[in-house]
Amino acid sequence: MKDLLAALRKDLLLQWRGRAQVIAIFAFGAAALLLFSFAIGPDSAALREHAAGFLWLGLLLASTLALAESFEREMEEQALEGLLLLPASPRGLYYGKALANWAHLALLGVALVPVMVVLYDAGTLRLFSLVGVILLGTAGLSAPGTLYAAMTSQTRARQTLLPLLLFPLVVPVLLAAVKATSLLILGDPMGQLRPWTTLLAAFGVIHWSIGGLLFGRVVED
């Protein structure tokens, strides 16, 4: 637990010091939502119908930048190797970094919601439920994203390899997150929200468990 808290504190501090990068990633996600709205056109009904999908697509694209950036500092002057030489478990280091990435992505997702509301006229009164879906969805992105960011951090083409490895794995997470968000925006007369959020939580548990088991082998290799 001490290893996890120390790693989490370190990564949150680094994110705070690099908050200009966080703002740039948010601007990228907002720009993606703006471009997607241009693709639909002035049809307000179609914009609202596709708002959930575009929100998560914009968040997914922005998340690759955030996840890749999370290991940039560890690769400077072989800092990752130095961390592994400490009397700390790789699993603790993984969960600390994954939690920091989760906080980053969740904050990014919540910040993109007002942009979605303005561009797509896709507001909802169930704000707490929407935040809950964002938390579950970003948890499903951050766990495998942290693992694959570690795998690709030592390659020259890491900016290309990360999305190629990550996107196919998180398709079920995205489908469940988009469906749950769409139900909150468009209405849920059949009561389908709970099964989709349960599925989303199940994917998160699986990804977090597997990531903790494999991280040590990934970074040591």
N, C-alpha and C positions, 0 to 999 in steps of 0.2 A: 504493500500500500504506500509506503514511503517513496518507493521508486516511482510509482504512478503519479503521486502528488508533485514530486520534484520535476518530473518530465512535463507534467501539465503546466506547472507554474512557469517553467522555462519557455515553453512554446507560446503561452498566452502573453508573456512579457515581450517576446520577440514580435508577436503579431501587433502588440500595442505600439512598439517602437517603429514598426513598418506599416503604420496605419495609412500612409499615403498609398501603399500598394493595395490595401484593402479598398480604399476609395476608388482606385483605378479599376479593380475587379468589379465593383458594383457598377461603375459607369459602363463597363463592357456588357454586363448583363442587361442593364437598362437599354443600351443601344440595340442589343439583340431583340428585345421585346418591341422596340420601335420599328425595326426592320420587318419583323414578323407581321406587325399590324399593317404595314404597307402592302404586304403580300395578299392580305385578305381584302383590303379596300374599304370603302365607306359603309359596308353592310354591317350595321350595329348588331343585328341578331347573330350573324356569323362570327363576328368578333367575340361576342359574349360566349358563344358556344365553344370556341376554340381557346378561350383564355387560359384555362387550366393547363392544357397541353403546352402552350407557348411559355407559360410561367416556368414549368419544369424543364422545358428544353433550354430556355435561357439560363436557368440555374445550373443545369448540367454542363453547358458550355463554359460558364464562368467557373464552375467547380474545378475543372481541369487546370486552370491557371492557379487557383488557390492551392490545390493539392501538390502540384509540381513545385510551387514556391515554398511549400512547407519543408522540403528537404534541401533547398538550395543552400541554406546556411550550414547544414550538417556536412555538405560536401566541400565547403571551404576549409582548406588546411586540414582535411581529413578529420573533421570534428566528429563524424559518425563513428569512426574507428575508436576515437578517444572515449566516446560514451560507452561503447561496448566493453572497453577495458575496465570501466568502473565496476565496483561490486554491486551491480544492479542487474535485475533480470531483464532480458529482451522483451518479455511479455509486458512488464511494467512500462518500459519505454514506449512500446507500441500503443498501449491503452492511453498513456498520457498524451501522445501525439494525436491519436485518433479522436480523443475527447476535445482537444484544442481545435482540430479540424472540424469536428462536429459543431462546436460553438461558432466557428467562423462561417460555415455554410448555413447554419440555422439563422444567424444574424443577417446574412446575405439574402436568404429566402424571404424573411420577414420584411426586409427593406425593399424588396422588389414588388411586394404586394401592392403598395400604393401606386407604383408605376403601372401595374396591371389594371388596377381600378380606373385610373385616368385614361389609359389608352384603349381599354377594351370594355369599359362600362360594366365591369364584372365584380361589383361589390357584393358583400354578404354580411348579414348580421351575426352570423355564427363565428365570430372572430376567434374565440378560444379554441373551437374545434379546428379552425383553419391553422392556427399556430400549432396545435397538436399534430396535424397531418404533416406540416412542414418539419417538425421535430423528428417524426418517425421517418419521413422520406430522406431527410439529410443524414440521419443515422445510417440508413441503408446505403448512402453514397459515400460517407466518410470512412466507414470501416474497410471496404475493399479498396477504396481510393487511396487510403494511407498505405495499405500493403503494396499495391501496384506502384505507387509513387516511390516507395523504398526499392522495389525491384528495378525500376527504370532510372533511378537517380544517378547511377554510375555509367549510364550509356550516353553517347553523344546525341542521339535522336530521342531523348526522353520526352520532349514536347510532343512528338508524333506517336511514340509507342504507348504513352500513358492512355490517351483516349482510345487507341486501337484495342488495348487490353481491357480497359474499364467498361466501355460502352456496352459490349455484348453481355457482360456479367450483370449489369444493373438494369437490364431491360425489364425484368419482372418488377423491380422496385419502382421504376418509372411508371409502368402501366398501372400499378396499384395506387401510386401517389396521384397520378393524373385523374384516375377515376374517382378517388375520394374527394379531391379538390373540386372536380366538376360537379359532383353531387352537392357539395356545399354551396356552390355558386348558382347552379340551375335548379336546385330543389331535389328532394329525395322522397318522393311519394311512396316508393316501394320499400323503404327502410334498408337500403343496401349499403349504407355507410359503414356500419359496424363490421360486416364481413371483410370489406376492403381494407379497413384499418387494422383488423386482426391479421390479415395476410401480410400487410406492410410490416407490422411488428414482428411477425414470424421471420420474414426475410432479414430484418435487422438483427435478430438474435442469432440466426445462422451465420451471417457475415461477420459479426463481432466475435463469435466463438472461433470460427475458422481462422480469422485474421490473427487472433492471439496465439493460436497454435502454430501457425506457419511463419510468423514474423522472425523469430530467432533463426530459423533455417535460412530464410531469405537474405537477411543482412549478413550472416556469417559466411554465406557462399559468395 
